[in-house]
Amino acid sequence: MDYSRSDRVGDLLLELISELLTKEVGDPRIGPVTLTGVEISKDLRHARVYFSCLNGEEGRVEALSGLKSATGFIRRKVAGRLQLRFVPTLEFVYDETSARAQRIEDLLKRGKSG
């Protein structure tokens, strides 16, 4: 099984950012956000952090705004805790997997009943 350094750093980032959001980031816009994954480039310079939230479209926009404003703070904390030559730039992206799965499930239910 190939478990690359970028995968390991991605897992560490996910854990650390989750902890920071629960314990140190006090922005009320972020609210109930769940981090679902991290994709990190092979050179470890860019990380795409996926999140989901239960508050619908309005909650998603608010959470994304709060996460973007906290990005600098999060990067500084990551730099202090992880021993990396470069701290990756962070890009927060809404994870549409659960919404897509729900839409497919609804379509399947409609297909069976109709």
C-alpha positions in Angstrom: 0.0 0.0 0.0 1.4 3.3 -1.1 1.0 5.9 1.7 3.0 9.0 0.5 4.4 11.8 2.5 1.7 14.2 1.1 -1.0 11.8 2.4 0.6 11.7 5.9 0.9 15.5 6.0 -2.7 15.8 4.7 -3.9 13.6 7.6 -2.0 15.7 10.1 -3.4 18.9 8.6 -7.0 17.5 8.9 -6.5 16.6 12.5 -4.8 19.9 13.4 -7.3 22.1 11.6 -10.2 20.2 13.2 -8.7 20.8 16.6 -8.1 24.5 15.9 -11.6 25.0 14.6 -13.1 23.5 17.8 -10.8 25.0 20.4 -9.2 28.2 19.1 -11.2 29.7 16.2 -14.1 31.7 17.7 -15.7 32.9 14.5 -19.5 32.3 14.9 -19.9 32.1 11.1 -18.0 28.8 11.0 -20.6 27.1 13.3 -21.2 23.4 12.9 -18.6 22.5 10.2 -17.3 19.0 9.5 -13.9 18.7 7.8 -14.2 15.8 5.3 -10.8 15.6 3.8 -7.6 17.2 2.7 -5.9 17.0 -0.7 -2.4 18.2 -0.6 0.0 18.7 -3.6 3.0 16.5 -3.9 5.3 19.4 -3.2 3.3 20.1 0.0 2.8 23.8 -0.9 -1.0 23.8 -1.4 -3.7 22.1 0.5 -7.4 21.9 -0.4 -9.5 21.4 2.8 -13.0 20.0 2.2 -15.8 20.7 4.6 -19.5 20.1 4.9 -22.2 21.8 7.0 -25.8 21.1 7.8 -27.2 24.6 7.6 -28.0 24.6 3.9 -26.8 27.1 1.3 -26.8 30.1 3.6 -24.8 28.2 6.2 -22.4 27.0 3.6 -21.7 30.6 2.4 -21.3 31.8 6.0 -19.0 29.0 6.9 -16.8 29.5 3.8 -16.5 33.2 4.6 -15.5 32.4 8.2 -13.0 29.8 7.1 -11.4 32.1 4.6 -11.0 34.9 7.2 -9.4 32.4 9.6 -7.0 31.0 7.1 -4.0 33.2 8.1 -4.5 32.3 11.8 -4.8 28.6 11.0 -1.6 28.7 8.8 0.3 30.4 11.6 -0.8 27.8 14.1 0.1 25.0 11.6 3.5 26.5 11.1 4.1 26.4 14.8 3.1 22.8 15.3 4.2 21.0 12.2 7.9 20.8 11.3 7.6 21.6 7.6 9.9 23.6 5.4 6.9 25.3 3.8 3.5 25.8 5.3 0.9 24.9 2.6 -1.5 27.5 1.4 -5.0 26.6 2.5 -8.0 26.6 0.3 -11.4 25.7 1.9 -13.8 24.0 -0.5 -17.4 22.9 0.2 -17.6 19.1 -0.1 -20.7 18.3 -2.2 -20.5 14.6 -1.8 -23.2 14.2 0.8 -25.6 16.6 -1.1 -25.0 14.7 -4.3 -25.6 11.4 -2.6 -28.8 12.7 -1.1 -30.0 13.9 -4.5 -29.3 10.5 -6.1 -31.1 8.7 -3.3 -34.1 11.0 -3.8 -34.1 10.3 -7.5 -33.9 6.5 -6.9 -36.9 6.7 -4.4 -38.9 8.7 -6.9 -38.1 6.1 -9.6 -39.3 3.2 -7.5 -42.5 4.9 -6.5 -43.3 6.2 -10.0 
